[in-house]
Amino acid sequence: MKYILLLFTSFLFAQQTQFVDFKSVSGQLSLNSKEKTVSGAVDFQFEVLKDCDTISLDAKNMEFSNVKINEKEIIFINTTKQLKVVFPFKKGENHLTFNYSVKPKQALYFVDMENDEVQIWTQGQGRYTSNWFPSFDDVNEKLVFNLGITYDKEYQVVSNGVLKEKTNNGNLNHWQFIMEKPMSSYLLMLAIGKYDKREFKSRSRIPLEYYYEPKDADRFEPTYRYSKRIFDFLEKEIGVKYPWKINRQIPVRDFLYAGMENTTSTLFATRYVVDSIGFCDRNYTNVDAHELAHHWFGDLITAESSTHHWLQEGFATYFALLAEKDIYGDDYFYSKLYNTAQQIKFASRTDTIPVLNAKASSLTFYEKGAWALFVLHESIGDKAFKKAIKNYLNKYAYQTVNTQNFFDEIKKVSDLDKFQKTWLESTVFDTPTANALLSKNKTIQKRLEIDKLKKTPLKDKIDILKSTLESDVYQSVKEAVVDQLENEKYEEKKPLLLLALQTNNINVRQNLAGSLTKIPEDFRTNYETLLDDKSYQTQEIALYWLWRNFPDHRKEYLDKSKKWIGFNDYNLRTLWLSLVLSTPNYNSDIDSLTNELIAFSSTKYEATTRQNALEKLIAFKIINDQVLSNLVSATTHHMWQFSKFGRDTIRLLLKNPEMRASFNRILPNLTPDEQFQLNRLLKE
């Protein structure tokens, strides 16, 4: 062992990419959903640039066999984090082959569904792909990936690139995908599920495939309403042809984030699978545009390190906003910029980390990065900006980049001496410049005028607020008016509240629904009209506050809403059940309704549905051993947001001695993972 260690000790201190250039990899994989494992045969093609004695792949907790260089078995070391291959490498072309198997701890997820079905999907961003496929945590190592996947023929399988062929062998199909261009490992993906799909062509003839679960066929149009339009817009706006051979979009259950721009195949959360009513509150448009923009800014060119992360997130955020501007108009565009400016300004009071820093916040990378590009775009003009973007993308295609690379292209078309210091290196938000740019838009002129009145007594500003609500100004300004009314005396603001309702704008009315939590009797019938709004979010808010404020009318509210379902997380159904169970003498079938609500908190449903149900069960004190078991189960879930909710909620409940006793009582009946999590919390 000492001899082997000596062989590669000197090499450890050098960047592998200086010695070895990995060109491509072929992986032939099989997945076992019962065991939650992946196994396969892998073949890496690589070129040795300088003589060396070791090469390394990132590979977490994997088992390897049959490891060969150019068909010859060689010495290898498995550190459980890396596969290290020991060999006297000389300059020239080689290939590394091996078999491997792994039960991934993260990055590849098996999501159990109803009827013993399953969805399998990956999430590699960060340095996570090496948990399920031997690859490279370093984004600077780009190579061509070609995956072949064998799985049950009843399922659809998707990976990066074009489907070259699909072959059948009994109950199994083999799907072979091929790529032509290199990419970083974090963009490698696979998704498996029972899907249907619809196929389109972009204006430039790129195949577009949009996937959906069969049960969601009637939600296809609102979910993908603007997808093709966004594709055509971005290709034209960016000025560089879409750099890949196909584009797919696939919704997956219990996804960790809103979406992920895996090259050619975006995965996104099922919360964005909506009907026409849900579209008003929770549509896919922005996520769709953001992940698609990444196919240029992130997939085609990739930031060489976290310090330059804004080159991906800032760009994707800005170009997504431009796509939304094309769909929803200038007032929407400027209103979103105005709102994010307020967020950035507020955050900058305590946030001391600028854009060009690996530890910057998401708000800084995404929104301030987008703001920087907006300022730059406006400062140098559309023609110069587009020319620089086009040159930048073409020059560094399929490579990694840093901020200086981008600035070098900008400097060819314009001067930007102060830009970097102001927008990328300072944490202070340049409000005067921002307001000057935003004020080109009449909506923002009016918004600034309204916002200046925040500290003015209502009697002194009521006329201007009234005229604003009666005008045809964009909805965001009217929402700002409603915001200013929240803490005013009811008698004084009532005429304005009535005007806000009369706007018949869903967003303005929703703002009112959420801000008026104590509803006077003489406003009850007006507020009740919110129950009929075409918005599941507004209906949820209005139903709850009407139920709270008017006990004598609970029966009519519950009768009206008894068949409501809401979004695909059952927000309205779970609320209705919890209200019914908290309304004496409304329904005698208490056991059945209790079981239905508890079922929504079980593993049969997605995390968002489960959390909805658990929040309501606990808030309304509908707690039994099954509820507590379902809550503990949340702590073992792969979605960190849901597992954190589970832990935080248990901590609160444990302050009650009776609850602590209940948790101790259910402990023996839990799974080993659940017991481990609960024991930790009991010992805190």
C-alpha positions as CSV (number, residue, x, y, z in Angstrom):
1,M,0.0,0.0,0.0
2,K,2.8,2.5,0.8
3,Y,4.2,1.8,-2.7
4,I,0.9,2.7,-4.3
5,L,0.5,5.8,-2.2
6,L,3.9,7.0,-3.2
7,L,3.0,6.6,-6.8
8,F,0.3,9.2,-6.7
9,T,1.3,11.5,-3.8
10,S,2.9,14.0,-6.1
11,F,0.0,13.9,-8.4
12,L,-2.5,14.8,-5.7
13,F,-1.2,18.3,-5.6
14,A,-1.9,19.0,-9.2
15,Q,-5.1,19.6,-11.0
16,Q,-6.1,16.5,-12.9
17,T,-7.3,18.5,-15.9
18,Q,-3.7,19.5,-16.5
19,F,-2.7,15.9,-17.0
20,V,-5.8,14.2,-18.3
21,D,-8.6,15.3,-20.6
22,F,-11.7,13.1,-20.3
23,K,-13.5,13.2,-23.7
24,S,-16.6,11.0,-23.3
25,V,-18.2,8.3,-21.3
26,S,-20.7,5.6,-22.0
27,G,-22.7,4.1,-19.2
28,Q,-25.0,1.1,-19.5
29,L,-27.2,1.1,-16.4
30,S,-29.8,-1.0,-14.7
31,L,-31.9,0.3,-11.8
32,N,-33.6,-1.7,-9.1
33,S,-36.5,0.2,-7.5
34,K,-37.1,-2.3,-4.7
35,E,-33.5,-2.3,-3.6
36,K,-33.0,1.4,-4.6
37,T,-29.8,0.6,-6.4
38,V,-28.0,1.4,-9.6
39,S,-25.5,-0.9,-11.3
40,G,-23.8,-0.7,-14.7
41,A,-20.8,-1.0,-17.1
42,V,-18.9,2.2,-17.8
43,D,-16.4,3.1,-20.5
44,F,-14.5,6.4,-20.3
45,Q,-12.5,7.7,-23.3
46,F,-9.7,10.0,-22.2
47,E,-6.4,11.6,-23.4
48,V,-3.3,11.8,-21.3
49,L,-1.8,15.2,-21.8
50,K,1.3,14.7,-19.6
51,D,2.8,11.5,-18.2
52,C,1.3,10.6,-14.8
53,D,0.7,7.6,-12.6
54,T,-2.9,8.0,-11.3
55,I,-6.2,9.2,-12.5
56,S,-9.3,9.8,-10.3
57,L,-13.0,9.7,-10.6
58,D,-15.4,11.0,-8.0
59,A,-17.6,8.1,-6.8
60,K,-19.4,8.0,-3.5
61,N,-19.9,4.7,-1.6
62,M,-19.6,2.6,-4.8
63,E,-18.4,-1.0,-5.4
64,F,-16.2,-1.6,-8.4
65,S,-15.1,-4.7,-10.3
66,N,-13.4,-5.6,-13.6
67,V,-11.5,-2.3,-13.7
68,K,-9.4,-2.1,-16.9
69,I,-7.2,0.3,-18.8
70,N,-7.3,-0.5,-22.5
71,E,-8.6,-4.0,-21.8
72,K,-5.9,-4.7,-19.2
73,E,-6.8,-5.2,-15.5
74,I,-5.0,-2.7,-13.3
75,I,-4.6,-1.7,-9.7
76,F,-7.3,0.5,-8.3
77,I,-8.1,2.1,-5.0
78,N,-11.6,2.7,-3.8
79,T,-11.6,5.5,-1.1
80,T,-15.4,5.4,-0.9
81,K,-15.2,9.0,-2.2
82,Q,-13.1,8.4,-5.3
83,L,-12.0,5.6,-7.6
84,K,-8.2,6.0,-8.1
85,V,-6.7,4.1,-11.0
86,V,-2.9,3.4,-10.7
87,F,-1.0,3.0,-14.0
88,P,2.0,4.4,-15.7
89,F,0.0,6.6,-18.0
90,K,1.8,8.0,-21.1
91,K,0.6,10.7,-23.5
92,G,-2.1,9.6,-25.8
93,E,-5.6,8.2,-26.1
94,N,-6.9,5.6,-23.6
95,H,-10.1,4.1,-22.3
96,L,-11.1,3.1,-18.8
97,T,-13.7,0.4,-18.3
98,F,-15.3,-1.1,-15.2
99,N,-18.5,-2.3,-13.5
100,Y,-20.0,-0.6,-10.5
101,S,-23.0,-0.7,-8.2
102,V,-24.3,1.7,-5.6
103,K,-27.2,2.4,-3.3
104,P,-27.2,6.3,-3.6
105,K,-27.6,8.2,-0.3
106,Q,-28.6,11.3,-2.3
107,A,-28.8,12.7,-5.9
108,L,-30.9,9.8,-7.2
109,Y,-34.3,9.3,-5.6
110,F,-36.9,6.5,-5.8
111,V,-40.3,8.0,-5.0
112,D,-42.9,5.4,-4.2
113,M,-46.4,6.1,-5.6
114,E,-49.9,4.7,-5.6
115,N,-50.5,1.2,-7.1
116,D,-46.9,0.2,-6.3
117,E,-45.6,2.5,-9.0
118,V,-42.5,4.5,-8.7
119,Q,-40.8,7.6,-10.1
120,I,-37.0,7.8,-10.2
121,W,-35.2,11.0,-10.9
122,T,-31.8,12.7,-10.3
123,Q,-30.7,16.0,-9.0
124,G,-27.0,16.6,-9.5
125,Q,-26.4,20.4,-9.1
126,G,-23.6,21.1,-6.7
127,R,-21.3,18.1,-6.5
128,Y,-23.8,15.3,-6.3
129,T,-23.9,13.3,-9.5
130,S,-21.0,11.2,-8.2
131,N,-23.4,9.7,-5.7
132,W,-25.1,7.7,-8.5
133,F,-22.7,7.8,-11.5
134,P,-18.8,7.8,-11.4
135,S,-18.0,11.3,-12.7
136,F,-16.4,14.6,-11.8
137,D,-17.3,17.0,-9.1
138,D,-15.2,19.6,-10.8
139,V,-17.3,21.6,-13.3
140,N,-14.2,22.3,-15.4
141,E,-14.0,18.7,-16.6
142,K,-16.6,18.6,-19.4
143,L,-17.2,15.5,-21.4
144,V,-19.8,13.9,-23.7
145,F,-22.2,11.6,-21.8
146,N,-24.1,8.7,-23.4
147,L,-26.3,6.7,-21.1
148,G,-28.2,3.5,-21.8
149,I,-30.8,2.5,-19.3
150,T,-32.6,-0.8,-18.8
151,Y,-35.9,-0.7,-17.0
152,D,-39.5,-2.0,-16.9
153,K,-41.1,-1.6,-20.3
154,E,-44.3,-0.1,-18.7
155,Y,-42.3,3.0,-17.9
156,Q,-40.9,6.0,-19.8
157,V,-37.2,6.6,-19.4
158,V,-35.4,9.9,-20.2
159,S,-31.8,10.9,-20.1
160,N,-29.7,13.6,-21.7
161,G,-29.5,13.9,-25.5
162,V,-31.4,12.2,-28.3
163,L,-32.9,8.8,-28.0
164,K,-30.9,6.8,-30.5
165,E,-32.8,3.5,-30.0
166,K,-35.2,1.6,-27.8
167,T,-35.0,-2.2,-27.7
168,N,-37.2,-4.7,-26.0
169,N,-36.2,-7.8,-24.0
170,G,-39.2,-9.4,-22.4
171,N,-40.5,-7.2,-19.6
172,L,-37.6,-4.8,-20.0
173,N,-36.8,-2.0,-22.4
174,H,-33.3,-0.6,-23.1
175,W,-33.2,3.1,-23.9
176,Q,-30.0,4.4,-25.5
177,F,-29.4,8.1,-25.3
178,I,-26.6,10.0,-27.1
179,M,-25.0,13.4,-26.8
180,E,-22.7,15.1,-29.3
181,K,-21.3,18.0,-27.2
182,P,-19.6,18.0,-23.8
183,M,-21.1,19.2,-20.5
184,S,-20.3,19.2,-16.8
185,S,-21.2,16.2,-14.7
186,Y,-23.8,18.0,-12.5
187,L,-26.0,18.3,-15.6
188,L,-26.2,14.5,-16.1
189,M,-29.7,13.2,-15.5
190,L,-32.2,10.4,-15.7
191,A,-35.9,10.3,-15.0
192,I,-38.2,7.3,-15.0
193,G,-42.0,7.3,-14.6
194,K,-45.3,6.4,-16.1
195,Y,-45.7,9.4,-18.4
196,D,-47.4,10.5,-21.6
197,K,-45.8,13.2,-23.8
198,R,-46.8,15.6,-26.5
199,E,-44.3,16.6,-29.2
200,F,-43.8,19.9,-30.9
201,K,-41.2,21.7,-33.0
202,S,-39.7,25.1,-32.3
203,R,-39.5,27.7,-35.0
204,S,-35.9,26.6,-35.6
205,R,-37.1,22.9,-35.9
206,I,-35.7,21.7,-32.5
207,P,-37.9,18.9,-31.2
208,L,-39.8,19.8,-28.0
209,E,-41.1,17.1,-25.8
210,Y,-43.4,17.9,-22.9
211,Y,-44.2,15.1,-20.4
212,Y,-47.1,14.6,-18.0
213,E,-48.7,11.9,-15.9
214,P,-51.8,10.4,-17.6
215,K,-54.0,11.7,-14.7
216,D,-52.9,15.3,-15.6
217,A,-53.9,15.2,-19.3
218,D,-56.5,18.0,-18.7
219,R,-53.8,20.1,-17.1
220,F,-51.4,19.9,-20.0
221,E,-52.4,23.2,-21.7
222,P,-52.2,25.5,-18.7
223,T,-49.0,23.8,-17.4
224,Y,-47.2,24.2,-20.7
225,R,-49.2,27.3,-21.9
226,Y,-46.2,29.4,-22.9
227,S,-43.4,26.8,-23.2
228,K,-43.0,26.8,-27.0
229,R,-43.3,30.6,-27.1
230,I,-40.6,30.9,-24.4
231,F,-38.3,28.7,-26.4
232,D,-38.8,30.6,-29.6
233,F,-38.4,34.0,-27.8
234,L,-35.2,33.0,-26.0
235,E,-33.5,31.6,-29.1
236,K,-34.2,34.9,-30.9
237,E,-33.4,37.2,-27.9
238,I,-30.1,35.5,-27.0
239,G,-29.1,35.5,-30.7
240,V,-27.4,32.1,-30.5
241,K,-29.2,29.0,-31.7
242,Y,-30.3,26.6,-29.0
243,P,-27.0,24.6,-28.5
244,W,-28.5,21.1,-28.1
245,K,-30.4,18.6,-30.3
246,I,-33.7,18.4,-28.3
247,N,-35.5,20.0,-25.4
248,R,-37.7,18.1,-22.9
249,Q,-39.6,19.0,-19.8
250,I,-40.6,16.5,-17.2
251,P,-42.5,17.1,-13.9
252,V,-41.4,14.9,-11.0
253,R,-42.9,14.2,-7.6
254,D,-41.2,15.5,-4.5
255,F,-38.6,17.4,-6.4
256,L,-36.1,19.3,-4.3
257,Y,-36.4,22.7,-6.0
258,A,-38.6,24.5,-8.5
259,G,-36.7,23.1,-11.5
260,M,-33.3,22.0,-12.7
261,E,-31.7,22.7,-16.1
262,N,-30.2,19.3,-16.9
263,T,-28.9,19.5,-20.4
264,T,-31.7,18.9,-22.9
265,S,-34.1,17.6,-20.2
266,T,-35.4,20.0,-17.5
267,L,-37.0,18.4,-14.4
268,F,-39.5,20.5,-12.5
269,A,-41.7,20.2,-9.4
270,T,-45.3,18.9,-9.9
271,R,-46.6,21.9,-7.9
272,Y,-46.4,23.7,-11.3
273,V,-48.7,21.1,-12.9
274,V,-51.9,23.2,-12.8
275,D,-55.4,23.7,-14.3
276,S,-56.6,27.0,-15.6
277,I,-57.6,28.3,-12.1
278,G,-54.3,27.2,-10.6
279,F,-52.4,29.0,-13.3
280,C,-53.4,32.4,-11.8
281,D,-51.5,31.6,-8.6
282,R,-48.8,29.1,-9.4
283,N,-47.8,28.9,-13.1
284,Y,-44.7,27.4,-14.6
285,T,-43.9,30.3,-16.8
286,N,-41.0,31.8,-14.9
287,V,-39.4,28.5,-13.9
288,D,-39.8,27.3,-17.5
289,A,-38.0,30.3,-18.8
290,H,-35.3,30.3,-16.1
291,E,-34.4,26.7,-16.7
292,L,-34.4,27.0,-20.4
293,A,-32.2,30.1,-20.3
294,H,-29.7,28.0,-18.3
295,H,-29.3,25.8,-21.4
296,W,-27.1,28.7,-22.7
297,F,-26.0,30.2,-19.4
298,G,-24.8,27.3,-17.3
299,D,-25.1,24.3,-19.7
300,L,-23.4,25.7,-22.8
301,I,-21.0,27.9,-20.8
302,T,-20.4,27.1,-17.2
303,A,-19.1,29.3,-14.4
304,E,-15.6,27.9,-13.5
305,S,-16.2,28.4,-9.8
306,S,-18.8,29.4,-7.2
307,T,-17.4,33.0,-7.2
308,H,-18.8,33.5,-10.7
309,H,-22.2,31.8,-10.0
310,W,-24.0,34.9,-11.1
311,L,-22.9,34.2,-14.7
312,Q,-25.5,31.4,-14.5
313,E,-28.2,32.4,-12.0
314,G,-28.2,36.2,-12.7
315,F,-28.3,35.6,-16.5
316,A,-31.0,32.9,-16.2
317,T,-33.1,35.2,-14.0
318,Y,-32.7,38.2,-16.3
319,F,-33.5,36.3,-19.5
320,A,-36.5,34.6,-17.9
321,L,-37.7,38.1,-17.0
322,L,-37.3,39.2,-20.6
323,A,-39.3,36.2,-21.7
324,E,-42.1,37.1,-19.2
325,K,-42.0,40.7,-20.5
326,D,-42.7,39.3,-24.0
327,I,-45.7,37.4,-22.6
328,Y,-47.1,39.7,-19.9
329,G,-45.9,43.2,-21.0
330,D,-43.7,46.1,-19.8
331,D,-45.7,46.8,-16.6
332,Y,-45.2,43.3,-15.4
333,F,-41.5,43.5,-16.2
334,Y,-40.9,46.8,-14.4
335,S,-43.1,45.8,-11.5
336,K,-41.0,42.6,-10.9
337,L,-37.8,44.6,-11.1
338,Y,-39.2,47.2,-8.6
339,N,-40.2,44.4,-6.2
340,T,-36.8,42.7,-6.3
341,A,-35.1,46.1,-5.9
342,Q,-37.0,46.5,-2.6
343,Q,-35.9,43.0,-1.5
344,I,-32.3,43.7,-2.3
345,K,-32.3,47.1,-0.6
346,F,-33.8,45.6,2.5
347,A,-31.4,42.6,2.5
348,S,-28.4,44.9,2.0
349,R,-28.8,46.4,5.5
350,T,-27.5,43.1,6.9
351,D,-26.1,41.2,4.0
352,T,-22.4,42.1,3.6
353,I,-21.5,39.6,0.8
354,P,-21.4,41.0,-2.8
355,V,-22.3,39.2,-6.0
356,L,-18.7,38.2,-6.8
357,N,-18.3,35.9,-3.8
358,A,-18.9,32.2,-3.5
359,K,-20.8,32.7,-0.3
360,A,-23.3,35.2,-1.7
361,S,-27.0,34.6,-1.0
362,S,-29.5,33.3,-3.5
363,L,-31.1,36.7,-3.6
364,T,-27.7,38.2,-4.5
365,F,-26.7,35.7,-7.2
366,Y,-30.2,35.6,-8.8
367,E,-31.9,38.9,-8.3
368,K,-29.0,41.3,-7.9
369,G,-27.2,39.5,-10.7
370,A,-30.3,40.1,-12.9
371,W,-30.4,43.7,-11.8
372,A,-26.8,44.1,-12.8
373,L,-27.6,42.8,-16.3
374,F,-30.6,45.1,-16.6
375,V,-28.5,48.1,-15.7
376,L,-25.8,47.0,-18.1
377,H,-28.4,46.4,-20.9
378,E,-30.0,49.8,-20.4
379,S,-26.6,51.6,-20.1
380,I,-24.9,50.3,-23.3
381,G,-28.1,49.8,-25.4
382,D,-29.8,46.8,-26.8
383,K,-27.7,46.5,-29.9
384,A,-24.3,46.5,-28.1
385,F,-25.6,44.3,-25.3
386,K,-26.9,41.6,-27.7
387,K,-23.7,41.7,-29.7
388,A,-21.6,41.2,-26.6
389,I,-23.8,38.3,-25.4
390,K,-23.6,36.6,-28.8
391,N,-19.8,37.0,-28.9
392,Y,-19.4,35.7,-25.4
393,L,-21.5,32.6,-25.9
394,N,-19.9,31.7,-29.3
395,K,-16.4,32.3,-28.0
396,Y,-16.7,30.1,-24.9
397,A,-19.2,27.5,-26.1
398,Y,-18.9,24.2,-24.2
399,Q,-16.2,25.7,-21.9
400,T,-16.1,27.2,-18.5
401,V,-16.0,31.0,-17.9
402,N,-15.4,33.7,-15.4
403,T,-16.6,37.2,-15.0
404,Q,-13.6,38.7,-16.7
405,N,-14.4,36.6,-19.8
406,F,-17.8,38.3,-20.0
407,F,-16.4,41.8,-19.3
408,D,-13.8,41.3,-22.1
409,E,-16.7,41.0,-24.6
410,I,-18.6,43.9,-23.1
411,K,-15.5,46.1,-23.3
412,K,-15.4,45.5,-27.0
413,V,-18.7,47.3,-27.4
414,S,-18.8,49.7,-24.5
415,D,-17.1,51.2,-21.4
416,L,-17.9,49.8,-18.0
417,D,-15.4,51.2,-15.5
418,K,-17.8,51.8,-12.6
419,F,-20.1,48.9,-13.3
420,Q,-18.2,46.1,-11.6
421,K,-17.5,48.0,-8.4
422,T,-21.1,49.3,-8.1
423,W,-23.1,46.2,-9.0
424,L,-20.8,43.2,-8.4
425,E,-18.3,44.2,-5.7
426,S,-20.5,46.5,-3.5
427,T,-23.3,45.3,-1.2
428,V,-25.0,48.6,-1.4
429,F,-27.9,48.8,-3.8
430,D,-27.6,51.8,-6.2
431,T,-31.1,53.2,-5.6
432,P,-30.8,56.4,-7.6
433,T,-29.7,54.6,-10.7
434,A,-32.3,51.9,-10.2
435,N,-35.1,54.4,-9.8
436,A,-34.0,56.4,-12.8
437,L,-34.2,53.3,-15.0
438,L,-37.5,52.1,-13.5
439,S,-39.1,55.5,-13.9
440,K,-39.1,55.2,-17.6
441,N,-42.2,53.2,-17.0
442,K,-45.4,55.0,-16.1
443,T,-46.5,52.3,-13.7
444,I,-43.4,52.6,-11.7
445,Q,-43.7,56.4,-11.7
446,K,-47.1,55.9,-10.1
447,R,-45.8,53.2,-7.7
448,L,-43.0,55.5,-6.5
449,E,-45.6,58.2,-5.9
450,I,-47.8,55.8,-3.9
451,D,-44.9,54.4,-1.9
452,K,-43.9,57.9,-0.8
453,L,-47.2,58.1,1.0
454,K,-46.6,55.2,3.4
455,K,-46.2,57.4,6.5
456,T,-48.8,59.9,5.5
457,P,-52.1,59.8,7.6
458,L,-54.9,58.1,5.7
459,K,-57.1,61.2,5.7
460,D,-54.4,63.2,3.9
461,K,-53.9,60.6,1.1
462,I,-57.3,59.0,0.8
463,D,-58.2,60.9,-2.4
464,I,-55.1,59.8,-4.3
465,L,-55.5,56.2,-3.1
466,K,-59.1,56.3,-4.2
467,S,-58.3,57.7,-7.6
468,T,-55.6,55.1,-8.0
469,L,-58.0,52.2,-7.3
470,E,-60.5,53.6,-9.7
471,S,-57.9,54.1,-12.5
472,D,-56.7,51.6,-15.1
473,V,-53.2,51.6,-13.6
474,Y,-51.4,48.2,-13.5
475,Q,-52.5,45.9,-10.7
476,S,-49.2,46.0,-8.8
477,V,-49.9,49.7,-7.9
478,K,-53.3,48.8,-6.6
479,E,-51.8,46.0,-4.6
480,A,-49.5,48.6,-3.0
481,V,-52.5,50.7,-2.1
482,V,-54.1,47.7,-0.3
483,D,-50.8,47.1,1.5
484,Q,-51.0,50.6,3.0
485,L,-54.5,50.0,4.4
486,E,-53.6,47.0,6.6
487,N,-53.1,48.9,9.9
488,E,-55.6,51.6,9.3
489,K,-59.0,51.9,11.2
490,Y,-61.7,50.0,9.5
491,E,-64.2,52.9,9.3
492,E,-61.7,55.1,7.5
493,K,-60.5,52.5,5.0
494,K,-63.8,50.8,4.2
495,P,-64.5,52.9,1.1
496,L,-61.1,51.9,-0.3
497,L,-61.6,48.3,0.6
498,L,-64.8,48.3,-1.4
499,L,-63.1,49.9,-4.3
500,A,-60.3,47.2,-4.1
501,L,-62.9,44.5,-4.4
502,Q,-64.6,46.3,-7.3
503,T,-61.4,46.2,-9.3
504,N,-62.3,42.6,-10.0
505,N,-58.6,41.9,-10.3
506,I,-57.6,38.5,-8.7
507,N,-54.3,39.7,-7.4
508,V,-55.7,42.9,-5.8
509,R,-58.6,41.0,-4.3
510,Q,-56.2,38.3,-3.0
511,N,-54.1,41.0,-1.3
512,L,-57.2,42.3,0.5
513,A,-58.2,38.7,1.5
514,G,-54.9,38.2,3.3
515,S,-54.6,41.6,4.9
516,L,-58.2,41.8,6.4
517,T,-58.1,39.1,9.0
518,K,-60.6,40.8,11.3
519,I,-63.7,41.1,9.2
520,P,-66.4,43.5,10.5
521,E,-70.0,42.3,10.2
522,D,-71.0,45.1,7.8
523,F,-68.2,43.9,5.4
524,R,-69.1,40.2,5.6
525,T,-71.1,39.9,2.5
526,N,-68.5,41.9,0.5
527,Y,-65.7,39.6,1.8
528,E,-67.8,36.5,1.0
529,T,-67.5,37.3,-2.7
530,L,-63.9,36.3,-2.5
531,L,-65.1,32.7,-2.1
532,D,-66.1,32.8,-5.8
533,D,-62.8,34.1,-7.1
534,K,-61.1,31.9,-9.7
535,S,-58.1,31.4,-7.4
536,Y,-57.5,28.5,-5.1
537,Q,-55.2,30.6,-3.0
538,T,-57.8,33.3,-2.5
539,Q,-60.5,30.7,-1.7
540,E,-58.2,29.1,0.9
541,I,-57.5,32.5,2.6
542,A,-61.2,33.7,2.4
543,L,-62.7,30.4,3.7
544,Y,-60.4,30.3,6.7
545,W,-60.9,33.9,7.8
546,L,-64.7,33.8,7.3
547,W,-64.9,30.6,9.3
548,R,-62.8,32.2,12.0
549,N,-64.7,35.5,12.1
550,F,-68.3,34.3,11.8
551,P,-69.2,31.1,13.8
552,D,-72.9,31.5,13.1
553,H,-72.2,31.2,9.3
554,R,-69.8,28.3,9.4
555,K,-72.4,25.8,8.1
556,E,-73.0,27.8,4.9
557,Y,-69.3,28.3,4.3
558,L,-68.6,24.6,4.7
559,D,-71.6,23.6,2.6
560,K,-70.3,25.8,-0.2
561,S,-66.8,24.5,-0.1
562,K,-67.5,20.8,0.5
563,K,-66.4,19.7,-3.0
564,W,-63.4,21.9,-3.3
565,I,-60.1,20.2,-4.0
566,G,-57.7,23.1,-5.0
567,F,-54.2,22.6,-6.3
568,N,-52.7,19.2,-6.7
569,D,-51.5,19.4,-3.1
570,Y,-55.2,19.4,-2.0
571,N,-54.9,22.7,-0.2
572,L,-58.7,23.3,-0.2
573,R,-59.7,19.8,0.7
574,T,-57.3,19.6,3.6
575,L,-58.5,22.9,4.9
576,W,-62.2,21.9,4.6
577,L,-61.6,18.7,6.5
578,S,-59.8,20.5,9.3
579,L,-62.5,23.1,9.6
580,V,-65.3,20.5,9.6
581,L,-63.5,18.5,12.3
582,S,-63.3,21.7,14.3
583,T,-67.0,22.6,13.9
584,P,-69.3,20.9,16.4
585,N,-72.4,19.3,15.1
586,Y,-71.7,20.0,11.5
587,N,-71.0,16.4,10.4
588,S,-71.6,13.2,12.3
589,D,-69.1,11.1,10.3
590,I,-66.2,12.3,12.3
591,D,-64.1,9.1,12.1
592,S,-64.3,8.9,8.3
593,L,-63.3,12.6,7.9
594,T,-60.5,12.3,10.4
595,N,-59.1,9.3,8.6
596,E,-59.3,11.1,5.3
597,L,-57.3,14.1,6.7
598,I,-54.8,11.8,8.4
599,A,-54.4,9.9,5.1
600,F,-53.3,13.1,3.4
601,S,-50.4,13.3,5.9
602,S,-49.2,9.8,5.0
603,T,-46.5,8.5,2.6
604,K,-49.2,7.9,-0.1
605,Y,-49.0,11.6,-0.9
606,E,-46.3,14.1,-2.0
607,A,-44.4,16.1,0.7
608,T,-46.4,19.4,0.0
609,T,-49.7,17.6,0.6
610,R,-48.4,15.8,3.7
611,Q,-47.1,19.1,5.1
612,N,-50.4,20.8,4.4
613,A,-52.3,18.1,6.2
614,L,-49.9,17.9,9.1
615,E,-49.9,21.6,9.7
616,K,-53.7,21.6,9.8
617,L,-54.0,18.5,12.0
618,I,-51.6,20.0,14.6
619,A,-53.0,23.6,14.4
620,F,-56.5,22.2,15.0
621,K,-55.2,19.7,17.6
622,I,-56.4,16.7,15.7
623,I,-53.5,14.5,17.0
624,N,-53.3,10.8,17.6
625,D,-50.6,8.2,17.3
626,Q,-51.0,7.9,13.6
627,V,-50.5,11.6,13.1
628,L,-47.4,11.6,15.3
629,S,-46.0,8.6,13.3
630,N,-46.6,10.4,10.0
631,L,-44.9,13.5,11.5
632,V,-41.8,11.4,12.5
633,S,-41.8,9.9,9.0
634,A,-41.4,13.5,7.6
635,T,-38.0,13.7,9.3
636,T,-36.6,11.0,7.1
637,H,-37.8,12.5,3.8
638,H,-35.3,13.4,1.1
639,M,-36.8,16.9,0.7
640,W,-34.9,19.0,3.3
641,Q,-37.7,21.5,3.6
642,F,-40.2,18.8,4.6
643,S,-37.8,17.0,6.9
644,K,-36.9,20.3,8.6
645,F,-40.6,21.0,9.1
646,G,-40.9,17.6,10.7
647,R,-38.0,18.1,13.1
648,D,-39.1,21.7,14.1
649,T,-42.7,20.7,14.7
650,I,-41.6,17.7,16.9
651,R,-39.4,20.0,18.9
652,L,-42.4,22.3,19.6
653,L,-44.6,19.4,20.6
654,L,-42.0,17.8,22.9
655,K,-42.3,20.9,25.1
656,N,-45.7,19.3,26.2
657,P,-45.1,16.4,28.6
658,E,-48.1,14.5,27.3
659,M,-46.8,14.8,23.7
660,R,-43.4,13.6,24.9
661,A,-45.0,10.6,26.4
662,S,-46.9,9.9,23.2
663,F,-43.8,10.1,21.1
664,N,-42.0,7.6,23.5
665,R,-45.0,5.3,23.2
666,I,-44.9,5.1,19.4
667,L,-41.1,4.8,19.2
668,P,-41.0,0.9,19.1
669,N,-43.4,0.8,16.1
670,L,-41.3,3.1,13.9
671,T,-38.8,2.1,11.2
672,P,-35.1,2.1,12.2
673,D,-34.5,5.4,10.3
674,E,-37.5,7.0,12.0
675,Q,-36.4,5.7,15.4
676,F,-33.0,7.2,14.9
677,Q,-34.4,10.7,14.0
678,L,-36.9,10.7,16.9
679,N,-34.4,9.5,19.5
680,R,-32.1,12.4,18.5
681,L,-34.9,14.8,19.1
682,L,-36.0,13.2,22.4
683,K,-32.4,13.6,23.6
684,E,-32.0,17.3,22.7
